[in-house]
């Protein structure tokens, strides 16, 4: 680290590549520091998002009339074009920080998942050993200076995604006692289950596979799914497949046999029977009418 007026610090800078700009968010810069007595930053604004982790010690953050005291393991996020000031309290002698500056259209939703919000920019307990290890690896990869720009960008992005994933997991663990009741959680989970089916129904997934994805035994999963979706998992899988079949029959010139195989049916007969049971007509008759 290099010595500055109020800190010993290391700064890393990154120029986003075309690959980065095609994704929801990307690195801009990063660094780490050990504060000197009298450490104080701001008031200042920045043009991107910047997550500051308290690795050790305490940090005071002033933002829009509020003052927050962060302890070891906590973090705060600077949002673009908002005024912040942060400093080491007088009773602290060991402040150490790590920060990641990021940008991109998908950054704010990701920060919300990690417990940050523009009105309350602090999140507790994010600097876990897993996050620390991933950011340490990210810094090492960053400083490695690979000549292959594409490979370097992908490696950095992979480590960044892993770090954000761990931050989100840590935030959820911290928030668990304050979360809404079980009904709200299950409604949210049910939307994940239906989305999973919509993505994979054409591959022939079974109710058992969806239950395993949900982390529940099949009987309990089926009960909860039916409660919140209004039909059984098997009925929903059939609905998704039949909706896709109708779209392909009316919107493409694909042969009925091809549609059957595309939707995960082992034979034309199996598809035709399922379609007739669901739509009360054969696939060929449906195509003629539509």
C-alpha positions in Angstrom: 0.0 0.0 0.0 1.1 3.6 -0.7 0.9 6.3 2.0 -1.5 9.2 1.5 -2.5 12.1 3.7 -5.2 10.2 5.7 -4.6 6.5 4.8 -2.3 3.8 3.5 -4.1 2.6 0.4 -4.0 0.5 -2.8 -6.1 1.6 -5.8 -7.0 -0.6 -8.8 -8.5 0.8 -12.0 -10.4 -1.0 -14.7 -11.5 0.0 -18.2 -14.8 -1.9 -19.1 -14.5 -4.0 -22.2 -17.2 -4.5 -24.9 -18.0 -7.8 -23.2 -18.5 -6.0 -19.9 -20.9 -3.4 -21.5 -23.0 -6.3 -22.8 -23.8 -7.5 -19.3 -25.9 -5.9 -16.5 -22.9 -4.5 -14.5 -19.2 -4.3 -14.5 -16.1 -3.2 -12.4 -14.8 0.3 -12.5 -12.2 0.5 -9.8 -11.5 -1.0 -6.4 -9.1 -0.8 -3.5 -8.3 -1.3 0.2 -6.9 1.0 2.9 -5.8 1.3 6.5 -7.0 4.7 8.0 -4.7 7.1 9.7 -5.8 9.3 12.6 -8.2 12.0 11.3 -9.4 9.9 8.4 -12.3 11.7 6.7 -13.7 11.5 3.1 -16.1 14.0 1.7 -18.6 15.4 1.4 -18.3 14.0 -2.1 -20.3 12.4 -5.0 -19.3 9.8 -7.5 -20.6 8.8 -10.9 -21.1 5.1 -10.2 -21.9 2.7 -7.3 -19.3 1.9 -4.7 -19.6 -0.7 -2.0 -17.3 -0.1 1.0 -16.7 -3.0 3.4 -15.4 -2.4 7.0 -12.8 -5.1 7.3 -11.8 -3.9 10.8 -12.8 -1.1 13.2 -15.6 1.3 13.0 -16.8 3.8 10.4 -19.2 6.7 10.6 -21.3 7.4 7.5 -23.3 10.7 7.0 -26.0 10.6 4.3 -29.1 12.8 3.7 -29.4 13.9 7.3 -28.7 10.5 8.8 -25.6 9.2 10.6 -24.8 5.5 10.6 -22.1 3.7 12.6 -20.7 0.7 10.9 -18.7 -2.0 12.7 -16.4 -4.8 11.5 -18.2 -6.8 8.8 -20.7 -4.1 7.8 -20.8 -2.3 4.5 -22.3 0.8 2.9 -22.9 1.7 -0.8 -22.4 5.1 -2.4 -25.1 5.6 -5.1 -24.4 7.7 -8.2 -24.7 11.5 -7.8 -25.6 11.5 -4.1 -23.6 13.2 -1.4 -21.9 11.2 1.3 -19.3 11.8 4.0 -17.6 9.1 6.0 -14.9 9.1 8.6 -13.2 7.2 11.4 -14.7 7.9 14.8 -12.4 9.3 17.5 -12.6 6.1 19.6 -11.5 3.9 16.7 -7.8 3.0 16.1 -8.0 0.2 13.6 -10.2 1.1 10.7 -9.6 -0.9 7.5 -11.7 -0.7 4.4 -12.1 -2.5 1.1 -14.2 -1.1 -1.8 -15.6 -2.1 -5.1 -16.8 0.5 -7.5 -19.3 -0.8 -10.1 -21.6 0.4 -12.8 -24.2 -0.8 -15.2 -28.0 -0.8 -15.7 -28.5 -4.0 -13.6 -26.5 -2.8 -10.6 -29.3 -1.3 -8.4 -31.5 -4.4 -8.4 -28.5 -6.5 -7.4 -27.7 -4.1 -4.6 -31.2 -4.3 -3.3 -30.8 -8.1 -3.0 -27.6 -7.5 -1.0 -29.5 -5.4 1.5 -28.7 -1.9 0.2 -31.2 0.8 -0.8 -30.8 4.4 -1.9 -32.6 5.6 1.2 -30.7 3.3 3.6 -27.4 2.5 2.0 -26.0 0.3 4.8 -26.1 -3.5 5.1 -24.9 -5.4 8.1 -22.6 -8.4 8.2 -21.6 -8.6 4.5 -17.9 -9.0 4.9 -17.9 -12.7 5.5 -14.9 -15.0 5.2 -16.3 -16.2 1.8 -16.7 -12.7 0.5 -13.2 -11.7 1.7 -11.7 -14.7 0.0 -13.4 -14.0 -3.3 -12.5 -10.3 -3.3 -8.9 -11.3 -2.4 -8.9 -13.6 -5.4 -10.5 -10.9 -7.6 -7.7 -8.4 -6.6 -5.0 -11.0 -7.4 -6.6 -11.7 -10.8 -6.9 -8.0 -11.5 -3.2 -7.3 -10.7 -2.1 -10.4 -12.7 -2.3 -8.3 -15.9 -3.3 -11.0 -18.4 -2.5 -10.0 -22.0 -5.7 -11.7 -23.2 -8.3 -9.0 -22.5 -11.3 -11.2 -23.1 -10.1 -14.0 -20.7 -9.2 -11.4 -18.1 -12.6 -9.8 -18.3 -14.4 -13.1 -18.0 -12.3 -14.2 -15.0 -12.9 -10.9 -13.2 -16.6 -11.1 -13.9 -16.9 -14.6 -12.7 -15.3 -13.7 -9.3 -17.4 -10.6 -9.1 -20.6 -12.6 -9.6 -19.5 -15.1 -6.9 -18.8 -12.3 -4.5 -22.2 -10.7 -5.1 -23.8 -14.1 -4.7 -22.2 -14.5 -1.3 -23.2 -11.0 -0.3 -26.8 -11.7 -1.1 -26.7 -14.9 0.9 -25.2 -13.1 3.9 -27.8 -10.4 3.6 -30.7 -12.9 3.5 -29.2 -14.7 6.6 -29.1 -11.4 8.5 -32.6 -10.4 7.5 -34.3 -13.8 8.2 -35.8 -12.8 11.6 -37.4 -9.6 10.1 -38.7 -11.2 7.0 -42.4 -11.3 6.2 -44.5 -14.2 7.2 -44.4 -17.7 5.7 -47.3 -17.0 3.3 -45.3 -14.2 1.6 -42.2 -16.3 1.4 -44.0 -19.2 -0.1 -45.7 -17.0 -2.7 -42.3 -15.7 -3.7 -41.0 -19.3 -3.9 -44.0 -20.4 -5.9 -43.1 -17.9 -8.6 -39.6 -19.4 -8.7 -41.1 -22.9 -9.1 -43.4 -21.9 -12.0 -40.5 -20.1 -13.7 -38.4 -23.2 -13.3 -41.1 -25.3 -15.0 -41.6 -22.8 -17.8 -37.9 -22.9 -18.6 -37.5 -26.7 -18.5 -40.9 -28.3 -19.2 -39.9 -29.0 -22.8 -37.0 -31.2 -21.5 -39.4 -33.6 -19.9 -38.9 -32.6 -16.3 -41.0 -34.4 -13.7 -42.7 -33.3 -10.5 -40.0 -35.0 -8.5 -37.3 -33.0 -10.2 -39.1 -29.7 -9.5 -39.6 -30.8 -5.9 -35.9 -31.4 -5.6 -35.2 -28.0 -7.1 -37.5 -26.5 -4.4 -35.7 -28.5 -1.7 -38.9 -30.2 -0.5 -40.3 -33.7 -0.4 -42.7 -34.3 -3.3 -45.9 -34.6 -1.2 -45.3 -31.3 0.7 -44.1 -29.5 -2.4 -47.2 -30.6 -4.4 -49.5 -29.4 -1.6 -47.8 -26.0 -1.4 -47.6 -25.6 -5.2 -51.3 -26.3 -5.6 -52.2 -23.9 -2.8 -50.4 -20.9 -4.4 -50.7 -21.7 -8.1 -54.2 -23.1 -8.2 -53.3 -26.3 -9.9 -51.1 -29.3 -9.3 -47.4 -29.3 -10.5 -48.3 -32.0 -13.0 -51.2 -29.9 -14.4 -48.9 -26.9 -14.6 -46.2 -28.8 -16.5 -48.9 -30.1 -18.9 -50.2 -26.6 -19.3 -46.8 -25.1 -20.2 -46.1 -27.9 -22.7 -49.6 -27.6 -24.3 -49.2 -23.8 -24.5 -45.9 -24.2 -26.3 -47.4 -26.9 -28.5 -50.3 -24.5 -29.6 -47.8 -21.7 -30.3 -45.7 -24.0 -32.5 -48.7 -25.4 -34.3 -50.2 -22.0 -35.1 -47.0 -20.0 -35.4 -44.5 -22.4 -37.2 -44.4 -24.8 -40.1 -42.8 -27.5 -37.9 -44.1 -31.0 -38.4 -46.2 -32.5 -35.6 -43.6 -35.1 -35.0 -40.9 -32.4 -34.6 -43.1 -30.6 -32.2 -43.6 -33.7 -30.2 -39.9 -34.3 -29.9 -39.2 -30.6 -29.2 -41.5 -30.8 -26.2 -40.0 -33.8 -24.7 -42.5 -36.5 -25.7 -40.9 -39.9 -26.5 -43.3 -40.6 -29.5 -45.8 -38.9 -31.7 -48.5 -41.1 -30.2 -47.7 -39.9 -26.7 -47.9 -36.2 -27.8 -51.1 -36.7 -29.8 -52.8 -38.4 -26.9 -51.7 -35.7 -24.4 -52.8 -32.9 -26.8 -56.2 -34.5 -27.4 -56.8 -35.0 -23.7 -55.9 -31.3 -23.1 -57.5 -29.6 -26.1 -60.2 -32.1 -27.1 -58.8 -32.2 -30.7 -55.8 -33.5 -32.5 -52.8 -31.4 -33.2 -53.5 -31.4 -36.9 -57.1 -30.3 -36.3 -55.9 -27.4 -34.0 -53.4 -26.3 -36.7 -56.2 -26.2 -39.3 -58.4 -24.0 -37.1 -55.6 -21.7 -36.2 
